[in-house]
């Protein structure tokens, strides 16, 4: 653990990356996204893989996790200090190179939008992320189209035949009114779209 921590600190700390506690995770806050580097352990033997990933900060904290991740180095086993130290230093240097590459690729919202649109051919989270990015760069029509596509992917025939909730009678509640809930990311994006189309 100490050898990994020392190699990671030497390679990543000068780039502004910060270690999460005493873990093998290092993060870099890029304003609207977070870059993560993990010296990933194995469940079978001592050593490390290397994984680098990205998470977009417009998602809810309870569903944060990596939106994109790739393992960029094979497993380096620990046998002896003399064998492991130079190899983990090489791995840390590779991590630093990938940090710089991703920062360059995603240096602006325009670049993020362009990058995410390449992945918007797959349903689910890629479409949602591309829609948010489109809204943030002012592409209201593109964002609306992506949101509608994402919503249609979640509508089943049974849901389509269900009576709209707005037409159901409301049951009065006792007690003081509940405080207003903060808007979800989807609601916030819809407001942004509405304002941009005016």
C-alpha positions in Angstrom: 0.0 0.0 0.0 2.8 2.4 0.8 4.5 1.9 -2.5 1.3 2.5 -4.4 0.6 5.6 -2.4 4.1 7.1 -2.8 4.1 6.4 -6.6 0.6 7.9 -7.0 1.4 11.0 -5.0 4.6 11.6 -7.0 2.8 11.4 -10.3 -0.7 12.7 -9.6 -0.4 15.3 -6.8 1.5 17.8 -9.0 -1.4 17.6 -11.4 -3.8 18.7 -8.7 -5.3 15.3 -8.0 -6.3 14.5 -4.4 -6.3 11.2 -2.6 -9.5 10.0 -1.0 -8.6 9.3 2.6 -6.1 6.4 2.8 -7.6 4.6 -0.2 -6.2 3.9 -3.6 -8.6 6.4 -5.2 -7.4 9.8 -6.6 -9.8 12.5 -7.8 -9.6 15.7 -9.8 -12.5 18.2 -9.7 -13.0 19.6 -13.3 -15.9 21.9 -12.4 -18.7 20.0 -14.2 -17.1 16.5 -14.1 -14.8 14.5 -11.8 -11.8 12.6 -13.0 -11.1 9.4 -11.0 -7.9 7.3 -10.9 -8.0 4.0 -9.0 -5.1 1.7 -8.4 -7.5 -1.2 -8.4 -6.8 -4.2 -6.1 -7.3 -7.8 -7.0 -9.4 -10.2 -5.0 -6.9 -12.9 -5.6 -3.4 -11.6 -5.1 -1.4 -8.5 -4.0 -0.8 -5.9 -6.6 -2.8 -3.4 -8.7 -4.7 -2.8 -11.9 -5.2 0.8 -13.1 -8.6 2.2 -13.9 -9.4 5.8 -15.0 -12.9 7.1 -15.2 -15.2 10.1 -15.5 -18.4 11.1 -13.6 -20.6 14.0 -14.5 -21.6 16.3 -11.7 -25.2 16.9 -12.9 -26.2 13.5 -11.6 -27.7 12.9 -8.2 -25.1 12.2 -5.5 -26.8 8.9 -4.5 -26.4 7.6 -8.1 -22.9 9.1 -8.6 -20.5 6.3 -9.7 -18.5 6.4 -12.9 -20.2 7.3 -16.1 -17.2 6.2 -18.1 -14.3 4.0 -17.0 -11.6 2.0 -18.6 -8.8 -0.3 -17.2 -5.7 1.1 -18.9 -3.1 -1.2 -17.5 -2.8 -4.9 -16.8 -2.4 -6.3 -13.3 1.0 -5.7 -11.8 1.6 -8.4 -9.1 3.6 -7.7 -5.9 6.4 -10.1 -5.5 9.2 -8.1 -3.9 9.7 -4.4 -3.2 12.5 -4.3 -5.7 10.3 -5.8 -8.4 7.1 -3.9 -7.7 8.4 -0.3 -7.0 9.6 0.5 -10.6 6.5 -1.1 -12.2 4.0 0.8 -10.0 5.9 4.0 -10.7 5.4 3.3 -14.4 1.7 2.7 -13.8 1.4 6.0 -11.9 3.1 7.8 -14.8 0.6 6.2 -17.2 -2.2 7.4 -15.0 -0.8 11.0 -15.1 -0.7 10.8 -18.9 -4.3 9.7 -19.1 -5.3 12.5 -16.7 -3.7 15.1 -19.0 -5.3 13.5 -22.0 -8.8 13.5 -20.6 -8.5 17.1 -19.4 -7.5 18.1 -22.9 -10.4 16.1 -24.5 -13.0 17.5 -22.1 -11.6 21.0 -21.5 -14.9 22.8 -22.2 -18.7 22.1 -22.2 -18.6 22.1 -26.0 -16.0 19.3 -26.0 -18.0 17.4 -23.3 -21.1 17.7 -25.5 -19.3 16.5 -28.6 -17.8 13.6 -26.7 -21.1 12.5 -25.2 -23.0 12.7 -28.5 -20.6 10.0 -29.9 -21.9 7.7 -27.2 -25.6 8.7 -27.5 -26.3 5.7 -29.8 -26.8 3.6 -26.7 -30.1 3.8 -24.7 -30.1 4.7 -21.0 -27.6 6.8 -19.2 -25.6 7.8 -22.4 -28.7 9.5 -23.9 -29.5 11.3 -20.6 -26.0 12.6 -20.2 -25.9 13.8 -23.9 -29.3 15.5 -23.4 -28.0 17.4 -20.3 -24.9 18.4 -22.1 -26.9 19.6 -25.1 -29.1 21.8 -22.9 -26.0 23.3 -21.2 -24.5 24.3 -24.5 -27.7 25.9 -25.6 -28.8 23.2 -28.1 -32.5 23.2 -26.9 -33.8 21.3 -29.9 -31.2 18.5 -29.6 -31.7 18.2 -25.8 -35.5 18.0 -26.2 -35.2 15.3 -28.8 -32.8 13.3 -26.6 -35.0 13.7 -23.5 -38.1 12.5 -25.5 -36.2 9.5 -26.8 -35.0 8.7 -23.3 -38.5 9.0 -21.9 -40.0 6.8 -24.6 -37.5 4.1 -23.7 -39.0 3.9 -20.2 -42.7 3.9 -21.2 -44.2 0.4 -21.3 -47.5 -0.4 -22.9 -49.1 -0.7 -19.5 -47.8 2.8 -18.5 -49.1 4.3 -21.7 -52.6 3.0 -20.9 -52.5 4.3 -17.3 -54.7 7.2 -16.4 -52.6 10.4 -16.0 -52.0 11.3 -12.4 -53.2 14.8 -13.0 -56.7 13.5 -13.6 -56.9 11.5 -10.4 -58.7 13.1 -7.4 -56.3 14.4 -4.8 -56.7 13.1 -1.3 -56.4 16.0 1.2 -53.6 15.6 3.8 -53.7 16.7 7.4 -51.0 18.7 9.1 -48.8 21.5 7.8 -47.9 21.5 4.1 -44.7 19.8 3.2 -41.8 22.0 2.1 -41.2 22.2 -1.6 -38.9 19.7 -3.0 -35.8 20.8 -4.9 -36.0 20.3 -8.7 -34.5 17.1 -10.0 -31.8 17.2 -12.7 -34.5 16.4 -15.3 -36.8 19.2 -14.1 -33.9 21.7 -14.0 -33.0 20.8 -17.5 -36.6 21.2 -18.7 -36.7 24.7 -17.2 -33.4 25.5 -18.9 -34.9 24.3 -22.2 -38.0 26.3 -21.7 -36.1 29.5 -21.0 -33.7 29.0 -23.9 -36.6 28.6 -26.4 -38.2 32.0 -25.4 
